[in-house]
């Protein structure tokens, strides 16, 4: 089964967060769009992607768009990943034995990103690293937050267009 496509309804879920709280998609979309970023700590493309997602998170500065990582690893391993790659945005833990949320979203590879609109429809579905999709997520998020732009990439930075997940 491939990752859910644009236009599909995002499956609702609740997962424990690293800080001990619980993330609920239903509650989050009531506040604004949500970006889900599924990952595994051993994935080199995830390691490449997450510092850029951190830039997006800092650029949004809590302005009505929720960015949430969803780890397929243990809490301890995920905490180490977060420290190593500078991740400060909230991260939820999918059950590493059964992956119920990852399976509900049809994951075949990581990283997989979903931009979920306030109507719970998937607005962007991205597997692996696709710079265009990161730009598109940043544009949609900035539009929602009434920001002129969110700077994810520096002007002189050499960033590949695609990396398979």
VOTORTI-214850 format. One line per field, with one value per residue: residue number from 1; z, x, y of N, C-alpha, C in turn. Coordinates in steps of 0.05 Angstrom, whole numbers. Atoms other than C-alpha are relative to their C-alpha. Layout:
BEGIN
seq = NUM,...
n_up = Z,...
n_east = X,...
n_north = Y,...
ca_up = Z,...
ca_east = X,...
ca_north = Y,...
c_up = Z,...
c_east = X,...
c_north = Y,...
//
This chain:
BEGIN
seq = 1,2,3,4,5,6,7,8,9,10,11,12,13,14,15,16,17,18,19,20,21,22,23,24,25,26,27,28,29,30,31,32,33,34,35,36,37,38,39,40,41,42,43,44,45,46,47,48,49,50,51,52,53,54,55,56,57,58,59,60,61,62,63,64,65,66,67,68,69,70,71,72,73,74,75,76,77,78,79,80,81,82,83,84,85,86,87,88,89,90,91,92,93,94,95,96,97,98,99,100,101,102,103,104,105,106,107,108,109,110,111,112,113,114,115,116,117,118,119,120,121,122,123,124,125,126,127,128,129,130,131,132,133,134,135,136,137,138,139,140,141,142,143,144,145,146,147,148,149,150,151,152,153,154,155,156,157,158,159,160,161,162,163,164,165
n_up = 0,2,-19,7,20,-3,1,-18,-28,-18,-23,-26,-19,-23,-6,-21,8,-15,-25,-17,7,22,24,14,26,0,-14,13,24,-8,-4,25,14,-14,15,-13,11,-10,3,-15,-7,16,28,7,12,-23,-13,18,1,-25,-5,16,-13,-24,10,6,-26,-12,17,-6,-26,-13,12,10,15,-18,12,-19,10,-10,0,-1,-18,-29,-11,-5,26,13,-15,10,27,-2,-9,21,24,-8,2,-24,3,-13,13,-11,2,11,-13,18,7,18,16,9,15,25,17,8,20,24,4,12,-4,-16,-12,15,-10,8,-8,-4,-2,-23,5,-4,26,5,21,12,-8,11,-10,5,-1,24,-7,9,-20,-24,8,2,-28,-12,12,-10,-28,-2,8,-22,-23,9,0,28,8,-20,12,-6,13,4,29,12,-10,20,-11,22,5,-8,-11,-5,-28
n_east = 17,-15,8,25,-2,13,29,10,4,-21,10,-3,-15,-13,-25,-15,-22,-25,1,19,27,11,7,24,4,26,-2,-20,11,19,-16,-13,-12,-20,-20,-10,-26,-6,-28,-14,-25,-22,4,-17,16,13,-21,-4,25,11,-9,15,26,-4,1,28,13,-8,11,29,1,26,21,24,-5,-13,-19,-4,-15,11,-23,5,-21,5,-2,-28,-14,11,-12,-27,2,8,-23,-21,8,11,29,14,29,11,-3,17,-11,17,-8,-21,5,23,2,28,5,-15,16,25,-8,-11,-29,-17,-27,-3,22,25,12,27,11,28,16,18,23,-12,-8,-29,-6,-26,-9,-27,-16,-28,-6,7,-2,24,21,-7,7,29,10,-7,17,27,-1,-4,26,19,-9,-2,-28,-8,-15,-16,-26,-10,-25,-15,-2,-24,-2,3,18,10,29,13,-15,19,2
n_north = -24,-25,-22,-12,-21,-26,1,20,-9,9,16,-12,16,-12,14,-13,-17,4,-14,13,-8,15,-15,8,-13,-14,-26,-18,-12,-21,-25,-7,22,17,14,25,9,27,5,21,-13,11,-7,-22,-22,-14,-16,-23,-16,-12,-28,-18,-2,-17,-27,-6,-3,-25,-22,-3,-13,5,-17,13,24,19,18,22,24,26,19,29,11,-3,-27,-6,-4,-24,-23,-3,-11,-28,-16,0,-15,-26,-1,-11,2,24,26,22,26,21,26,11,28,3,-24,-3,-24,3,18,-13,-20,14,-5,20,-11,-25,-16,-6,-24,-7,-26,5,-24,-1,17,27,11,-1,-20,8,27,0,22,-6,-28,-15,-28,-14,4,-16,-27,-1,0,-26,-20,4,-6,-29,-12,4,-16,-28,-8,-4,24,14,6,27,3,-25,-5,12,28,21,20,17,0,25,23,22,7
ca_up = 0,-20,25,26,-32,-36,-24,21,91,142,192,261,316,384,403,464,457,480,536,565,537,482,410,379,305,314,366,327,261,300,313,242,190,212,183,200,190,198,209,233,268,225,160,127,88,153,184,124,126,199,206,149,183,246,204,181,253,277,218,235,307,332,284,276,239,279,259,291,281,287,307,294,348,424,466,486,414,390,445,421,348,369,405,348,293,333,333,382,352,384,368,379,386,340,372,345,344,306,278,277,253,202,175,174,131,83,96,53,64,110,114,93,102,101,102,130,119,172,138,154,80,58,19,7,10,2,7,13,6,-46,-41,-81,-30,28,-9,-21,53,74,25,48,121,112,75,132,184,144,140,78,75,116,101,99,51,50,-18,-31,0,-46,-31,-75,-107,-90,-47,-44,25
ca_east = 0,28,27,-40,-51,-70,-144,-151,-179,-123,-136,-147,-100,-71,1,45,94,166,149,96,36,-9,-16,-85,-93,-166,-150,-90,-129,-180,-124,-96,-60,-14,51,66,138,146,217,264,329,373,348,402,349,312,377,386,313,300,347,309,243,271,283,211,187,228,205,132,144,79,35,-23,11,31,94,99,151,128,184,184,237,241,236,310,335,289,315,386,366,332,394,441,400,375,302,261,192,145,157,106,122,89,89,154,127,62,67,-9,-6,49,7,-57,-20,6,80,128,190,214,216,144,112,39,10,-60,-110,-160,-214,-170,-154,-83,-58,13,39,115,158,234,267,236,259,198,152,189,182,108,96,133,91,25,44,67,2,-39,2,-1,75,110,155,189,263,280,338,393,402,473,460,469,410,392,323,310,336,299,275
ca_north = 0,68,130,164,212,285,293,233,242,237,181,208,185,200,183,196,253,252,301,254,291,263,289,285,299,317,370,397,408,448,499,498,456,400,375,302,279,204,180,126,146,101,130,174,214,228,252,298,323,338,398,430,414,447,510,507,499,558,601,587,606,575,615,566,509,447,409,340,286,214,167,93,83,79,141,137,129,184,231,218,232,297,321,301,334,394,376,419,410,359,286,230,157,106,36,7,-64,-51,20,31,103,91,34,75,127,73,85,46,90,145,202,212,280,300,370,363,419,441,399,337,327,313,373,347,276,269,207,214,281,327,399,422,390,424,490,476,459,522,564,534,541,613,630,601,638,703,705,732,671,618,613,538,543,595,629,601,533,473,428,368,366,293,236,170,150
c_up = 0,21,-10,-19,7,-4,18,27,17,23,26,18,24,7,24,-12,17,28,20,-5,-23,-23,-12,-26,-1,15,-14,-25,7,4,-26,-14,16,-20,16,-14,13,-6,16,4,-17,-29,-7,-12,22,15,-16,2,25,7,-17,11,25,-9,-6,26,13,-16,5,27,14,-11,-13,-18,19,-17,20,-13,12,-3,1,18,29,8,4,-26,-14,14,-10,-28,2,8,-23,-23,7,-1,26,-3,13,-17,15,-6,-11,12,-18,-7,-21,-19,-10,-16,-26,-20,-10,-22,-24,-4,-12,5,19,-11,-19,14,-10,10,1,5,23,-5,2,-27,-4,-24,-14,12,-13,13,-8,3,-28,7,-8,20,26,-5,0,28,13,-11,12,30,4,-8,23,23,-6,3,-30,-11,24,-14,9,-12,-3,-30,-14,7,-23,12,-24,-3,10,12,7,30,4
c_east = 18,-10,-26,5,-13,-30,-13,-5,22,-12,6,16,8,25,13,23,25,-1,-21,-29,-10,-6,-25,-3,-26,1,19,-12,-21,14,13,11,21,19,9,25,7,30,10,29,24,-1,17,-16,-15,20,6,-24,-6,13,-15,-29,2,0,-28,-15,7,-11,-30,-5,-27,-23,-22,4,16,18,6,16,-13,22,-9,21,-8,3,30,15,-10,11,29,0,-7,23,21,-7,-15,-30,-12,-30,-10,3,-17,13,-21,10,19,-3,-22,-4,-29,-5,15,-15,-25,5,13,30,14,29,-2,23,-24,-13,-28,-7,-30,-15,-20,-26,8,6,30,4,26,7,28,16,29,5,-6,0,-25,-22,5,-7,-30,-12,6,-18,-29,-2,2,-26,-20,7,3,29,8,15,12,25,10,28,14,5,24,4,-5,-16,-11,-30,-14,20,-21,1,3
c_north = 25,20,12,24,26,-3,-20,12,-12,-16,14,-19,17,-17,15,17,-5,13,-12,8,-18,19,-13,15,16,27,19,13,21,27,9,-24,-14,-12,-24,-8,-26,-6,-24,11,-10,8,25,24,15,18,25,19,15,27,21,4,18,30,9,6,27,24,4,11,-2,15,-17,-24,-19,-18,-21,-22,-24,-21,-29,-14,4,29,8,5,25,25,5,12,30,18,2,17,26,3,10,-1,-26,-25,-20,-26,-20,-27,-15,-29,-3,23,5,25,0,-18,13,20,-13,3,-24,7,23,15,1,24,3,27,-5,26,-1,-17,-30,-14,4,19,-5,-27,-3,-23,5,30,12,29,16,-4,16,29,4,0,27,22,-2,8,31,15,-2,19,30,11,5,-24,-13,-9,-28,-4,27,4,-14,-29,-20,-23,-17,2,-24,-19,-20,-7,-30
//
